[in-house]
Amino acid sequence: MYIEVLADVPAVARRAAEVIAADARAACAVRGRFVLAVSGGRTPWMMLRALADQDVPWAGVHLAQVDERVAPAGHADRNLTHLAESLLGRAPIRLDQIHAMPVELADLEDAAVRYSATLRDIAGAPPLLDLVHLGLGADGHTASLVPGDPVLAIDAADVGVTGPYEGRRRMTLTYPIVNRARRILWVVTGAEKAAMLTRLRDGDPAIPAGRVRQDRALVLADRAAAEPGAGPGC
């Protein structure tokens, strides 16, 4: 794992956009396609707005979701709502290149199976995502891999469904597909994340984030999150 510390949230968002754009260019040059999975959060929406200004081969980009809350279409709780606001209209990406988690279906377990099939369609069997973007919660969760939930134990499926967490059930990518990715990009901002960033750096398996593989990971953190536990490299 390498940790890169930047001055503030906007700097982290810009740097994350640069990393994604560079990976997209490289993937499209070699394979003709770049499959990116993104998480939610305020800094990621800034990251996606910055990505729209980068040199990206958009025709070859497929955008998947790392996780999603079970809520109606267009609801402010939905990551997809903010993803669309941040990127659509700013970048020349088509709606059919954005692969939304089908959380509006009544049978959520079947919906998870369907999303797994979508990922196989765009990223092979088993799905090999080019880049998975992750955040870090103050409780050590990442994606919607939340402390104490049975979803943490899934080892034979790429998509799972959680119990209620902060008021909503969620659909999430699981450890197998996250750990299979070519690159894992962590975006971590805010002083409330400092303690968990230290535990992430140390690979602490007691927190969900600590079970994500580190050898393909880049962490972009602002100074607030990087103090006192993280240095410029690890």
C-alpha positions as CSV (number, residue, x, y, z in Angstrom):
1,M,0.0,0.0,0.0
2,Y,1.2,3.5,-0.8
3,I,-0.2,6.5,0.9
4,E,-0.1,9.9,-0.8
5,V,-0.9,12.8,1.4
6,L,-2.4,16.0,-0.2
7,A,-3.2,19.4,1.2
8,D,-7.0,19.3,1.4
9,V,-10.1,17.7,0.0
10,P,-10.1,19.5,-3.4
11,A,-6.5,18.4,-3.9
12,V,-7.4,14.8,-3.1
13,A,-10.4,14.9,-5.5
14,R,-8.2,16.3,-8.3
15,R,-5.4,13.8,-7.8
16,A,-7.9,10.9,-7.7
17,A,-9.3,12.1,-11.0
18,E,-5.8,12.2,-12.5
19,V,-5.1,8.6,-11.3
20,I,-8.4,7.3,-12.8
21,A,-7.9,9.1,-16.1
22,A,-4.3,7.7,-16.4
23,D,-5.6,4.2,-15.7
24,A,-8.4,4.6,-18.2
25,R,-6.0,5.7,-21.0
26,A,-3.7,2.7,-20.2
27,A,-6.5,0.2,-20.1
28,C,-8.2,1.4,-23.3
29,A,-4.9,1.3,-25.1
30,V,-4.3,-2.3,-24.2
31,R,-7.8,-3.8,-23.8
32,G,-10.1,-1.3,-25.5
33,R,-12.1,-1.0,-22.3
34,F,-11.9,0.5,-18.8
35,V,-14.2,-0.8,-16.0
36,L,-14.4,1.5,-13.0
37,A,-16.4,0.9,-9.9
38,V,-17.1,4.0,-7.7
39,S,-18.3,4.5,-4.1
40,G,-20.4,7.3,-2.8
41,G,-19.6,10.4,-0.7
42,R,-18.9,14.1,-1.0
43,T,-15.3,13.9,-2.0
44,P,-16.0,11.2,-4.7
45,W,-18.6,13.5,-6.3
46,M,-15.9,16.2,-6.5
47,M,-13.6,13.6,-7.9
48,L,-16.1,12.7,-10.7
49,R,-16.6,16.4,-11.6
50,A,-12.8,16.7,-11.8
51,L,-12.7,13.5,-13.9
52,A,-15.0,15.1,-16.5
53,D,-12.2,17.7,-17.2
54,Q,-9.5,15.0,-17.7
55,D,-8.3,13.4,-20.9
56,V,-10.4,10.2,-20.7
57,P,-11.2,7.8,-23.6
58,W,-14.9,7.9,-22.6
59,A,-16.1,5.7,-25.4
60,G,-14.3,2.8,-23.7
61,V,-15.3,3.5,-20.1
62,H,-17.9,1.4,-18.2
63,L,-18.9,2.7,-14.8
64,A,-20.2,0.4,-12.1
65,Q,-21.3,1.0,-8.5
66,V,-19.4,-0.3,-5.5
67,D,-22.5,0.0,-3.3
68,E,-25.9,1.5,-3.2
69,R,-28.6,2.2,-0.6
70,V,-32.0,0.6,-1.1
71,A,-34.1,3.7,-1.9
72,P,-36.4,4.9,-4.7
73,A,-34.9,6.2,-8.0
74,G,-33.8,9.8,-7.8
75,H,-33.7,9.8,-4.0
76,A,-31.0,11.9,-2.3
77,D,-29.8,8.8,-0.4
78,R,-29.0,7.0,-3.7
79,N,-25.3,7.1,-4.8
80,L,-26.6,6.9,-8.4
81,T,-28.4,10.2,-8.0
82,H,-25.2,12.1,-7.1
83,L,-23.1,10.1,-9.6
84,A,-25.4,11.2,-12.4
85,E,-25.4,14.8,-11.2
86,S,-21.6,14.8,-11.0
87,L,-20.8,13.2,-14.3
88,L,-23.7,13.2,-16.8
89,G,-23.8,16.4,-18.8
90,R,-20.2,17.1,-17.9
91,A,-18.6,14.1,-19.7
92,P,-19.4,12.4,-23.0
93,I,-20.5,9.2,-21.4
94,R,-23.7,7.4,-22.4
95,L,-26.4,6.1,-20.1
96,D,-25.7,2.6,-21.2
97,Q,-22.1,2.9,-20.0
98,I,-23.3,3.4,-16.4
99,H,-24.4,0.2,-14.8
100,A,-26.6,0.9,-11.8
101,M,-27.2,-1.5,-9.0
102,P,-30.9,-2.7,-9.3
103,V,-31.9,-1.8,-5.8
104,E,-35.5,-1.0,-6.8
105,L,-36.3,-4.6,-7.4
106,A,-38.5,-6.3,-4.8
107,D,-36.3,-9.4,-4.4
108,L,-32.9,-7.9,-3.4
109,E,-31.1,-11.3,-3.4
110,D,-32.2,-11.8,-7.0
111,A,-31.1,-8.3,-7.8
112,A,-27.7,-9.0,-6.4
113,V,-27.4,-12.1,-8.7
114,R,-28.5,-9.9,-11.7
115,Y,-25.9,-7.4,-10.9
116,S,-23.2,-10.1,-10.7
117,A,-24.3,-11.1,-14.2
118,T,-24.0,-7.5,-15.4
119,L,-20.5,-7.3,-14.0
120,R,-19.6,-10.5,-15.9
121,D,-20.9,-9.0,-19.1
122,I,-18.7,-5.9,-18.8
123,A,-15.6,-7.3,-17.0
124,G,-15.4,-11.0,-17.8
125,A,-15.9,-14.2,-15.8
126,P,-15.0,-13.9,-13.1
127,P,-15.3,-10.1,-13.3
128,L,-11.9,-8.3,-13.2
129,L,-12.5,-4.6,-12.5
130,D,-9.8,-2.3,-13.7
131,L,-10.1,0.1,-10.7
132,V,-12.3,0.0,-7.6
133,H,-12.6,3.3,-5.7
134,L,-13.2,2.9,-2.0
135,G,-13.9,5.2,0.9
136,L,-13.3,4.6,4.6
137,G,-15.8,5.1,7.3
138,A,-15.1,6.3,10.8
139,D,-16.3,2.9,12.0
140,G,-13.8,1.1,9.6
141,H,-16.4,0.1,7.0
142,T,-15.7,0.4,3.3
143,A,-18.1,0.0,0.4
144,S,-21.1,-1.3,2.4
145,L,-19.0,-3.9,4.1
146,V,-20.1,-2.9,7.5
147,P,-19.0,-4.1,10.9
148,G,-20.9,-7.2,12.1
149,D,-23.0,-7.8,9.0
150,P,-23.1,-11.3,7.5
151,V,-22.1,-9.7,4.1
152,L,-18.5,-9.8,5.4
153,A,-18.5,-13.5,5.2
154,I,-19.6,-13.8,1.6
155,D,-16.8,-15.6,-0.3
156,A,-18.6,-17.2,-3.2
157,A,-20.5,-14.2,-4.7
158,D,-19.4,-10.8,-6.1
159,V,-22.4,-8.9,-4.9
160,G,-24.3,-9.1,-1.6
161,V,-27.0,-7.4,0.3
162,T,-26.7,-6.0,3.9
163,G,-29.0,-5.7,6.7
164,P,-30.1,-2.2,7.8
165,Y,-27.2,0.2,8.3
166,E,-27.7,3.8,9.1
167,G,-31.4,3.4,8.2
168,R,-31.2,1.5,5.0
169,R,-30.3,-1.8,3.6
170,R,-27.6,-1.8,0.9
171,M,-26.2,-3.7,-2.0
172,T,-22.5,-3.9,-2.2
173,L,-19.5,-5.5,-3.9
174,T,-18.0,-8.2,-1.8
175,Y,-14.4,-9.0,-0.9
176,P,-13.8,-11.5,-3.7
177,I,-14.4,-9.0,-6.5
178,V,-12.8,-6.0,-4.7
179,N,-9.7,-8.0,-4.0
180,R,-9.6,-9.2,-7.6
181,A,-9.3,-5.7,-9.0
182,R,-6.3,-4.5,-10.9
183,R,-6.1,-1.4,-8.7
184,I,-7.8,-0.3,-5.5
185,L,-8.0,3.5,-5.0
186,W,-8.8,4.7,-1.5
187,V,-10.0,8.3,-1.1
188,V,-9.9,9.2,2.6
189,T,-10.6,12.7,3.9
190,G,-11.4,14.3,7.2
191,A,-9.9,14.2,10.8
192,E,-12.6,11.7,11.9
193,K,-10.9,9.1,9.6
194,A,-7.4,9.4,11.1
195,A,-7.6,6.5,13.5
196,M,-9.1,4.2,10.9
197,L,-6.6,5.2,8.3
198,T,-3.8,4.0,10.7
199,R,-5.6,0.7,11.1
200,L,-6.1,0.4,7.4
201,R,-2.4,1.0,6.8
202,D,-1.6,-1.7,9.3
203,G,-4.0,-4.2,7.7
204,D,-6.0,-4.6,10.8
205,P,-8.5,-7.4,10.0
206,A,-10.7,-6.3,12.9
207,I,-12.1,-3.6,10.7
208,P,-13.8,-4.4,7.4
209,A,-11.5,-2.1,5.5
210,G,-8.5,-3.9,6.8
211,R,-9.4,-7.1,4.9
212,V,-9.0,-5.4,1.5
213,R,-5.7,-6.5,-0.2
214,Q,-3.0,-3.9,0.0
215,D,-0.5,-4.8,-2.7
216,R,-2.6,-3.1,-5.4
217,A,-3.7,-0.2,-3.3
218,L,-3.1,3.5,-3.5
219,V,-4.5,5.7,-0.7
220,L,-5.0,9.4,-1.3
221,A,-5.6,11.2,1.9
222,D,-5.8,14.8,3.0
223,R,-3.7,16.1,5.9
224,A,-6.5,16.0,8.3
225,A,-7.0,12.2,7.8
226,A,-3.3,11.5,7.6
227,E,-2.4,12.9,11.0
228,P,-1.1,11.5,13.2
229,G,-1.1,7.9,11.9
230,A,0.0,8.0,8.3
231,G,3.1,9.2,6.5
232,P,3.7,10.0,2.9
233,G,4.4,6.4,1.9
234,C,4.1,2.9,3.3
